[in-house]
Amino acid sequence: MNSDIPDEAVLRQQVDRRQLQQIIAGLREGILLIDPVEGIVWANECALALHGVDALEGLGTTAADYRQRFVLKYRNNHTLADDQYPIDRLLSGETFDGVTYEVTKRSEDDEEQSWRCVHEVRGHALTDARGKPESYVIVILDMTERFTAEERFERTFNANPAPAIICRLADLRYVKVNQGFLEMTGYVREDVIGRSAYELDVLENAPGKDKAIEALRDGRTISQTEAVLRLPEGGSKFVVVAGQPIEIGEEPCMLFTFMDMEPRRKAEDALRQSEERFARSFKMTPVPTMLSARDGLRLLDVNDAFVATFGFAEEEIVGKTGPELPIWVSSIARRQLEHEVEKSRSLRNFELRLKVKNEAVLDCMLSAETVLIHGQECILTVIQDITDRKHSEIELITAIETVMHDTSWFSRTVIEKLANLRQGGKRNGAASELADLTDRELEILGLMCQGLSDKEIVGKLGLTRNTVRNHVARIYTKAGIHSRASAIVWARERGVTGVEDARPPRSARRR
């Protein structure tokens, strides 16, 4: 009877182990059972999957077999020594809890080598009724997804050019900082990691700072706000900062991201200083100057020289549109001026006559340029009074014409120069001369001066009507005129009254 008792005890032990295996087979954790003598005796499906094998044989039988098949590394990439493997630690009588390591396979196959899994393990001894270790169990949690996500976040965080820093909420100390923050501030990593949010205040001078600190302590989102960062070498930097709650290693943290506003602030300061310099220069310029909005040509400002020259106070004219300004002598000239500015956005040396407040008329030369002020396109117009110069030119021309009233011996070139001076030259371009015309155009111009119509010129020269019209159109273009009467006046001012006068010297003829 007594000889049967050990057999019953062994049978009971085997039944108990099978029941235990049935209970734990479906657990989400991986379970390895280790026998002190037989080694690895059982593993559930989850444990096999967490090692990338299909059967128990893939794990090996003994602790040495396991080490030959799998390489274990701590999270700091340090490879475990033989006696640090979890099976070896259990067999040496050591239990453990919450140990994390990375598992890879020893294999020459590239696919096998690329396989990896992250385990968090705890090891326990299963004792008998007397408390003596009978077998051991390793419980494995799959941490691969979590650590892979953390690695992705770590890579993204470090590679992100946007400055960022992470503060642990438990003690309000910084645990991570990326290169963007270090480059923006000039800190080194050791100066940031471990410091408290009070030592390195990222919310300094922020409007509503108290509410932001309360949100930080409660782990709530901190909306974008302006703040000032103190720099390690002294000085400060203007930033926009925002906070987003996250978890790092299951610890609540706050991710602070920053936008460096210093370049914008410097640009705004430079723009403000530039505008101040422009305003001072505008007012102090000794030449009459006015500033108008490009849209509608509404007058925005005039300088002191404009007021002194034209006699209008600022309040009398500022705010008026182009047609409403009381300085125009000719509406045609005004429209031409507006058209030129609209077409080319600038204008140089445009001659016209302008009125002052006492109705006197000035000969002026205008130059205009499109400028951008406060984001608005404006026209800056500079007005030069050339009245005295024009009077001097007229007096000179009159004197010459008086002396040289008999122009029969006067060269055509001199006559043309006098005609150009009398008219002030061709506006916005070089003065036109008879030398600009071809022989045929001179011939047709002479016939026009004799009073012949296009039809009569066709009959006289044997040309087609279209050919004559084309020559006449080119004469108009070169002379800057628009009618037959103007062409005749233009020609007679240059000593041409007929075909004979229109024929140039042989050396001057153009083919």
C-alpha positions as a printed Julia matrix, in Angstrom:
511×3 Matrix{Float64}:
   0.0     0.0      0.0
   2.75    2.38     1.0
   4.65    1.58    -2.19
   1.7     2.95    -4.2
   1.7     6.4     -2.52
   4.63    7.91    -4.53
   3.0     6.79    -7.74
  -0.23    8.54    -6.78
   1.68   11.69    -5.84
   3.43   11.72    -9.2
   0.14   11.14   -10.99
  -1.53   13.93    -9.04
   1.38   16.25    -9.87
   1.07   15.44   -13.58
  -2.7    16.01   -13.5
  -2.21   19.33   -11.72
   0.39   20.43   -14.3
  -1.94   19.54   -17.2
  -4.75   21.5    -15.6
  -2.41   24.45   -15.09
  -1.3    24.25   -18.71
  -4.92   24.2    -19.89
  -5.67   27.27   -17.8
  -2.74   29.35   -19.06
  -2.67   28.12   -22.67
  -5.14   30.79   -23.78
  -3.64   33.71   -21.87
  -2.51   36.78   -23.81
   0.82   36.68   -21.99
   3.51   34.28   -23.11
   4.22   31.54   -20.54
   7.35   29.4    -20.35
   7.61   26.53   -17.82
  11.15   25.63   -16.81
  12.04   22.38   -15.07
  15.3    22.44   -13.07
  16.34   19.14   -14.66
  14.56   18.93   -18.01
  14.86   22.61   -18.99
  12.11   24.2    -21.08
   9.23   21.76   -20.82
   6.24   23.78   -22.05
   5.25   27.06   -23.71
   1.88   28.41   -24.71
   1.07   29.62   -28.21
   1.68   33.25   -27.27
   5.19   32.47   -25.98
   6.04   30.64   -29.21
   4.76   33.56   -31.3
   6.78   36.01   -29.21
   9.89   34.06   -30.22
   8.92   33.65   -33.87
   8.75   29.83   -33.72
   5.97   27.31   -34.3
   6.93   24.54   -31.87
   8.61   24.07   -28.51
  11.71   22.67   -30.22
  12.31   26.08   -31.75
  13.1    27.45   -28.28
  15.66   24.79   -27.5
  15.6    22.4    -24.57
  18.15   23.83   -22.17
  19.2    27.33   -21.18
  22.3    26.94   -23.36
  20.15   25.95   -26.36
  18.01   29.07   -25.82
  21.1    31.31   -25.73
  22.39   29.79   -28.97
  19.1    30.55   -30.73
  18.31   34.04   -29.38
  20.23   37.26   -28.69
  18.86   39.41   -25.87
  19.71   43.11   -25.49
  18.68   45.7    -22.95
  17.01   48.87   -24.21
  20.37   50.64   -24.08
  21.57   48.14   -26.75
  23.79   46.29   -24.24
  23.86   42.54   -24.96
  23.0    40.29   -22.0
  25.72   38.03   -20.63
  24.97   34.31   -20.27
  24.13   34.55   -16.59
  21.8    37.51   -17.27
  19.38   35.54   -19.47
  16.03   35.08   -17.66
  16.2    31.24   -17.71
  19.71   31.27   -16.21
  18.67   33.74   -13.53
  15.73   31.56   -12.5
  17.81   28.38   -12.41
  20.3    30.19   -10.17
  17.46   30.91    -7.72
  16.88   34.58    -8.66
  13.39   35.9     -9.37
  12.72   39.18   -11.16
   9.92   41.46   -12.31
   9.49   44.08   -15.06
  12.72   43.43   -16.99
  12.6    44.68   -20.59
  14.83   43.51   -23.39
  14.89   43.1    -27.15
  14.95   39.61   -28.66
  16.5    38.77   -32.05
  17.45   35.46   -33.64
  20.92   34.13   -34.31
  20.66   33.18   -37.97
  22.42   33.64   -41.3
  19.06   34.12   -42.98
  18.37   37.83   -43.6
  14.66   37.47   -42.88
  15.39   35.71   -39.59
  17.97   38.35   -38.65
  15.47   41.16   -39.27
  12.95   39.59   -36.9
  12.79   41.34   -33.53
  10.48   41.5    -30.57
  10.51   43.46   -27.32
   9.67   41.5    -24.15
   8.86   42.62   -20.66
   9.35   39.55   -18.42
   8.95   38.48   -14.85
  10.23   35.19   -13.42
   8.76   33.24   -10.51
   9.48   29.93    -8.76
   6.68   27.37    -8.35
   7.21   25.68    -4.98
   5.88   22.46    -3.45
   4.08   22.12    -0.13
   7.36   22.47     1.71
   8.26   25.7     -0.15
  10.97   24.07    -2.18
  11.23   25.26    -5.82
   9.72   22.61    -8.01
   9.7    24.43   -11.35
   9.89   27.94   -12.72
   7.66   30.12   -14.88
   8.53   33.07   -17.1
   5.67   35.43   -17.96
   6.25   37.48   -21.12
   4.43   40.64   -22.18
   4.71   41.79   -25.8
   5.99   45.38   -25.7
   7.04   45.51   -29.36
   4.26   47.77   -30.59
   4.66   50.19   -27.74
   8.43   50.49   -28.06
   8.25   50.63   -31.85
   5.81   53.52   -31.55
   8.11   55.19   -29.03
  11.07   54.7    -31.37
   9.11   56.23   -34.23
   8.16   59.14   -32.0
  11.78   59.49   -30.87
  13.04   59.59   -34.45
  10.34   62.03   -35.51
  10.88   64.18   -32.44
  14.63   64.4    -32.98
  14.38   64.91   -36.75
  11.62   67.52   -36.58
  13.14   70.93   -37.37
  10.46   72.62   -35.28
  11.92   73.34   -31.81
  10.38   71.09   -29.13
  10.93   70.04   -25.53
   9.15   67.48   -23.3
   8.36   68.08   -19.64
   7.42   65.24   -17.25
   4.3    66.25   -15.33
   5.13   64.29   -12.17
   8.0    66.62   -11.21
   7.83   69.25   -14.01
  11.32   68.39   -15.23
  12.42   68.22   -18.84
  13.12   64.71   -20.09
  13.63   65.22   -23.84
  14.76   68.03   -26.12
  15.27   68.02   -29.87
  17.99   69.56   -31.99
  15.7    72.3    -33.23
  15.28   73.69   -29.7
  19.03   73.52   -29.04
  19.83   75.35   -32.28
  17.17   77.99   -31.64
  18.32   78.78   -28.1
  22.02   77.89   -28.06
  21.63   75.48   -25.11
  23.4    72.12   -25.01
  21.41   69.01   -24.14
  22.95   68.67   -20.67
  21.78   72.2    -19.8
  18.16   71.23   -20.46
  17.57   67.59   -19.48
  16.72   67.32   -15.79
  16.05   71.02   -15.26
  12.67   72.06   -13.93
  10.09   74.19   -15.69
  10.82   76.88   -13.09
  14.53   76.97   -13.88
  13.98   77.07   -17.64
  10.7    78.94   -17.97
   9.22   78.47   -21.44
   6.15   80.54   -20.54
   7.9    83.71   -19.39
   5.99   86.92   -20.14
   3.15   84.92   -21.68
  -0.27   86.58   -21.5
  -2.4    84.46   -19.17
   0.67   82.67   -17.81
  -1.16   81.6    -14.63
  -3.8    79.75   -16.67
  -1.09   78.13   -18.78
   0.73   76.87   -15.65
  -2.56   75.53   -14.28
  -3.15   73.66   -17.55
   0.41   72.28   -17.36
  -0.13   70.91   -13.86
  -3.49   69.41   -14.87
  -2.06   67.88   -18.05
  -4.36   69.9    -20.32
  -3.63   71.44   -23.7
  -1.92   74.83   -23.61
  -3.07   77.02   -26.48
  -0.6    78.98   -28.58
   0.7    82.0    -26.74
   3.53   84.46   -27.09
   6.42   84.1    -24.65
  10.06   84.99   -24.11
  12.89   82.45   -23.78
  16.0    83.39   -21.81
  19.17   82.4    -23.67
  22.25   80.82   -22.04
  24.59   83.62   -23.12
  22.22   86.35   -21.96
  19.54   88.07   -23.95
  16.18   86.63   -24.91
  14.21   85.33   -27.86
  10.6    86.06   -28.74
   8.63   82.84   -29.48
   5.15   81.4    -29.84
   4.74   78.29   -27.66
   2.02   75.64   -27.37
   1.7    72.56   -25.14
   0.18   69.15   -25.95
  -0.27   66.36   -23.33
   1.42   63.06   -24.29
   2.68   59.9    -22.59
   6.33   58.83   -22.65
   6.94   55.38   -21.2
   3.48   55.45   -19.55
   4.4    58.7    -17.8
   2.2    61.76   -18.41
   4.23   64.51   -20.06
   3.74   67.81   -21.85
   5.15   68.36   -25.33
   6.07   72.02   -25.85
   6.55   73.17   -29.44
   7.9    76.56   -30.43
   7.85   78.97   -33.34
  10.81   81.33   -33.48
   9.34   84.81   -33.94
  12.66   86.62   -33.67
  13.21   86.9    -37.46
   9.7    88.3    -37.86
  10.21   90.75   -35.0
  13.5    91.92   -36.5
  11.85   92.25   -39.91
   9.0    94.25   -38.37
  11.48   96.49   -36.55
  13.46   97.0    -39.75
  10.25   97.74   -41.67
   9.11  100.23   -39.04
  12.49  101.97   -39.07
  12.48  102.01   -42.87
   9.01  103.53   -42.91
  10.08  106.13   -40.36
  13.1   107.03   -42.5
  10.88  107.21   -45.58
   8.4   109.48   -43.78
  11.18  111.82   -42.63
  12.8   111.87   -46.06
   9.42  112.43   -47.72
   8.64  115.45   -45.58
  12.15  116.95   -45.8
  12.65  116.55   -49.56
  13.08  120.04   -51.09
  11.26  118.98   -54.27
   7.4   118.95   -54.31
   6.35  115.33   -53.71
   2.99  113.63   -53.3
   1.93  110.12   -52.33
  -1.22  108.61   -53.82
  -3.01  105.27   -53.54
  -2.58  103.36   -56.81
  -6.23  102.34   -56.69
  -8.21  105.45   -57.6
  -5.14  107.72   -57.25
  -6.51  109.11   -53.99
  -3.99  111.55   -52.52
  -2.57  110.27   -49.22
   0.06  112.85   -48.34
   2.12  115.77   -49.64
   5.39  117.17   -48.36
   6.24  120.68   -47.19
   7.8   121.61   -50.54
   4.52  120.78   -52.31
   2.57  123.02   -49.94
   5.08  125.85   -50.41
   5.12  125.55   -54.21
   1.42  125.09   -54.95
  -0.04  126.99   -51.99
  -2.6   124.34   -51.01
  -2.76  123.25   -47.37
  -2.72  119.49   -46.74
  -6.32  119.42   -45.52
  -7.46  121.07   -48.78
  -6.2   118.3    -51.06
  -5.36  115.15   -49.07
  -8.1   112.57   -49.64
  -9.07  113.83   -53.09
  -8.86  111.54   -56.1
  -6.8   112.34   -59.19
  -9.55  114.14   -61.15
 -10.56  116.13   -58.03
  -7.13  117.7    -57.48
  -7.16  121.42   -58.37
  -3.66  121.41   -59.89
  -4.45  120.19   -63.4
  -4.42  122.58   -66.34
  -5.3   119.92   -68.9
  -7.49  116.91   -68.18
  -6.02  115.29   -71.3
  -2.51  115.55   -69.88
  -3.75  114.16   -66.55
  -5.34  111.14   -68.22
  -2.19  110.55   -70.26
  -0.15  110.68   -67.07
  -2.47  108.21   -65.33
  -2.4   105.9    -68.35
   1.41  105.84   -68.47
   1.67  105.06   -64.74
  -1.0   102.34   -64.98
   0.73  100.76   -67.98
   4.35  100.71   -66.82
   4.01  101.32   -63.03
   6.56  104.12   -63.33
   7.18  107.31   -65.27
  10.19  109.51   -65.97
  10.46  113.17   -67.04
   6.86  113.7    -68.12
   6.34  117.37   -69.04
   3.03  119.12   -68.36
   1.63  122.34   -66.93
   0.15  122.56   -63.4
  -1.81  125.26   -61.57
  -0.98  126.74   -58.19
  -3.6   128.08   -55.79
  -3.48  131.64   -57.18
  -4.24  130.25   -60.68
  -0.7   130.85   -61.92
   0.59  128.1    -64.21
   3.91  126.3    -63.8
   5.83  124.28   -66.36
   6.65  121.03   -64.56
   8.42  117.74   -65.1
   6.98  114.71   -63.27
   8.54  111.38   -62.36
   6.53  108.64   -60.63
   7.23  105.21   -59.15
   5.04  102.48   -57.65
   5.96  101.71   -54.02
   4.53   99.35   -51.38
   3.61  100.96   -48.04
   1.86   99.0    -45.27
   0.96   96.36   -47.84
  -0.76   98.94   -50.09
   0.46   99.85   -53.57
   1.06  103.6    -53.8
   2.35  106.06   -56.38
   5.2   108.32   -55.29
   5.28  111.38   -57.57
   8.1   113.94   -57.67
   7.4   117.31   -59.35
  10.17  119.54   -60.65
   9.35  123.18   -61.48
  11.04  123.93   -64.81
   9.2   127.21   -65.49
  12.34  129.36   -65.36
  14.22  126.96   -67.6
  11.4   126.94   -70.14
  11.27  130.74   -70.16
  15.02  130.88   -70.75
  14.71  128.44   -73.64
  11.88  130.43   -75.2
  13.8   133.68   -74.87
  16.86  132.07   -76.47
  14.84  130.66   -79.35
  13.1   134.0    -79.93
  16.43  135.81   -80.0
  17.89  133.35   -82.49
  14.8   133.48   -84.7
  14.92  137.29   -84.66
  18.53  137.33   -85.81
  18.05  134.47   -88.22
  14.65  135.48   -89.6
  15.92  134.74   -93.08
  16.28  130.96   -92.97
  16.95  130.47   -96.63
  20.62  129.87   -95.88
  19.99  128.24   -92.52
  20.75  124.52   -92.47
  17.82  122.18   -92.16
  19.39  120.58   -89.09
  19.44  123.9    -87.22
  15.83  124.61   -88.23
  14.76  121.21   -86.94
  16.6   121.74   -83.65
  14.85  125.09   -83.2
  11.49  123.49   -83.96
  12.12  120.82   -81.37
  13.19  123.35   -78.77
  10.12  125.47   -79.46
   7.88  122.45   -78.77
   9.87  121.29   -75.77
  10.96  118.16   -77.61
   8.89  115.07   -78.18
   7.44  114.11   -74.83
   8.72  110.95   -73.2
  11.02  110.19   -76.13
  13.65  111.61   -78.46
  12.74  114.53   -80.73
  11.78  113.44   -84.27
  13.58  114.93   -87.26
  13.21  114.78   -91.04
  16.23  112.51   -91.15
  14.08  109.82   -89.53
  11.91  109.65   -92.68
  12.69  107.58   -95.76
  12.97  109.16   -99.21
   9.47  107.99  -100.12
   8.01  109.3    -96.87
   9.69  112.7    -97.47
   8.29  112.78  -100.99
   4.76  112.02   -99.77
   5.12  114.58   -96.96
   6.1   117.25   -99.52
   3.04  116.43  -101.64
   0.84  116.64   -98.54
   2.28  120.13   -97.87
   1.32  121.08  -101.43
  -2.27  120.17  -100.58
  -2.56  116.86  -102.43
  -4.96  114.23  -101.09
  -4.11  110.53  -100.79
  -5.95  109.83  -104.04
  -4.02  112.53  -105.88
  -0.72  111.25  -104.45
  -1.62  107.74  -105.68
  -2.1   109.11  -109.19
   1.06  111.21  -109.13
   3.42  108.54  -107.8
   1.77  105.49  -109.34
   1.38  103.72  -106.0
  -1.54  101.79  -104.57
  -3.88  103.48  -102.16
  -2.87  101.1    -99.31
   0.83  101.84   -99.88
   0.21  105.58   -99.6
  -1.87  105.09   -96.46
   0.89  103.01   -94.88
   3.5   105.7    -95.63
   1.25  108.39   -94.17
   0.69  106.29   -91.02
   4.46  105.86   -90.57
   4.97  109.62   -90.96
   2.4   110.19   -88.2
   4.13  107.69   -85.93
   7.64  109.04   -86.45
   6.54  112.66   -86.03
   4.34  111.88   -83.01
   1.24  113.46   -84.6
  -2.28  112.27   -85.34
  -3.7   114.3    -88.26
  -2.87  115.56   -91.74
  -3.02  119.18   -90.59
  -0.54  118.47   -87.79
   1.77  116.77   -90.28
   1.75  119.83   -92.54
   2.45  122.16   -89.57
   5.23  119.84   -88.37
   6.83  119.83   -91.84
   6.61  123.6    -92.33
   8.23  124.2    -88.95
  11.15  122.31   -90.43
  11.24  124.31   -93.65
   9.31  121.85   -95.82
   6.55  123.36   -97.97
   6.69  121.08  -100.99
   8.4   118.19  -102.71
  11.54  120.14  -103.51
  12.03  121.17   -99.88
  11.47  117.58   -98.73
  14.34  116.15  -100.76
  17.31  115.68   -98.42
  20.95  116.07   -99.42
  22.26  112.99  -101.21
  24.56  112.04   -98.3
  21.66  112.18   -95.83
  19.22  110.06   -97.81
  18.01  106.79   -96.23
  17.22  103.77   -98.27
